[in-house]
Amino acid sequence: MMTRRARIIKLLEEGDYSPSELTLVLGLRGRGAKKTILEDLRTIQRTVKREGKTLMIRPAECRKCGFVFKPEIKVPGRCPRCKSEWIEEPRFRIGPR
């Protein structure tokens, strides 16, 4: 049986996912599910780097004004430009370095 992080790595090698999509695919529920996924992604970033791969991040973006956030492993809550909470989550994928 694969660990949760191994399953995430396998999924990210096959396609790109947002943290919310990963929680659904992995069947995680509850308040801390997205936080757990973000912690796993930080660890996975170091793991795949040792293997000669990279965790690619498509940054979060405001759906209202189009503001693009820094490519980070976090989900912003509000746009600094227009203060909208209508934020497209960042997407992650594992690819070659």
URQUI-V705258 format. One record per backbone hydrogen bond with DSSP energy under -0.5 kcal/mol. NH is the residue of the N-H (numbers start at 1). CO is the residue of the C=O. E is the energy in kcal/mol with one decimal. If there is no record, write none. Layout:
BEGIN
nh->(NH/NH)
co->(CO/CO)
e->(E/E)
END
This chain:
BEGIN
nh->(7/8/9/10/11/12/13/14/14/15/17/19/22/23/24/25/26/27/27/28/33/36/37/38/39/40/41/42/43/44/45/46/47/48/49/50/51/52/53/54/56/56/58/59/61/62/63/64/66/69/69/72/74/76/79/83/87/88/89/91/92/93/94/95/95/97)
co->(3/4/5/6/7/8/9/10/11/11/92/90/18/19/20/21/22/23/24/23/30/32/33/34/35/36/37/38/39/40/41/42/43/44/45/46/47/49/48/95/54/93/91/57/88/67/86/86/62/60/67/70/72/74/84/79/85/61/87/58/17/56/12/54/93/52)
e->(-2.2/-2.2/-2.5/-2.3/-2.3/-2.8/-1.6/-1.0/-0.6/-1.6/-2.0/-0.5/-2.2/-2.0/-1.8/-2.7/-2.4/-0.7/-0.6/-2.1/-1.1/-2.4/-2.1/-2.3/-2.2/-2.5/-2.5/-1.7/-1.8/-3.0/-2.2/-1.2/-2.2/-3.0/-1.2/-1.5/-0.9/-1.4/-2.9/-2.7/-0.9/-3.3/-3.1/-0.7/-1.7/-2.7/-2.8/-0.5/-1.3/-2.5/-0.5/-1.6/-1.5/-0.6/-2.7/-1.4/-1.5/-3.4/-0.5/-2.2/-3.0/-1.8/-2.3/-2.4/-0.5/-1.1)
END
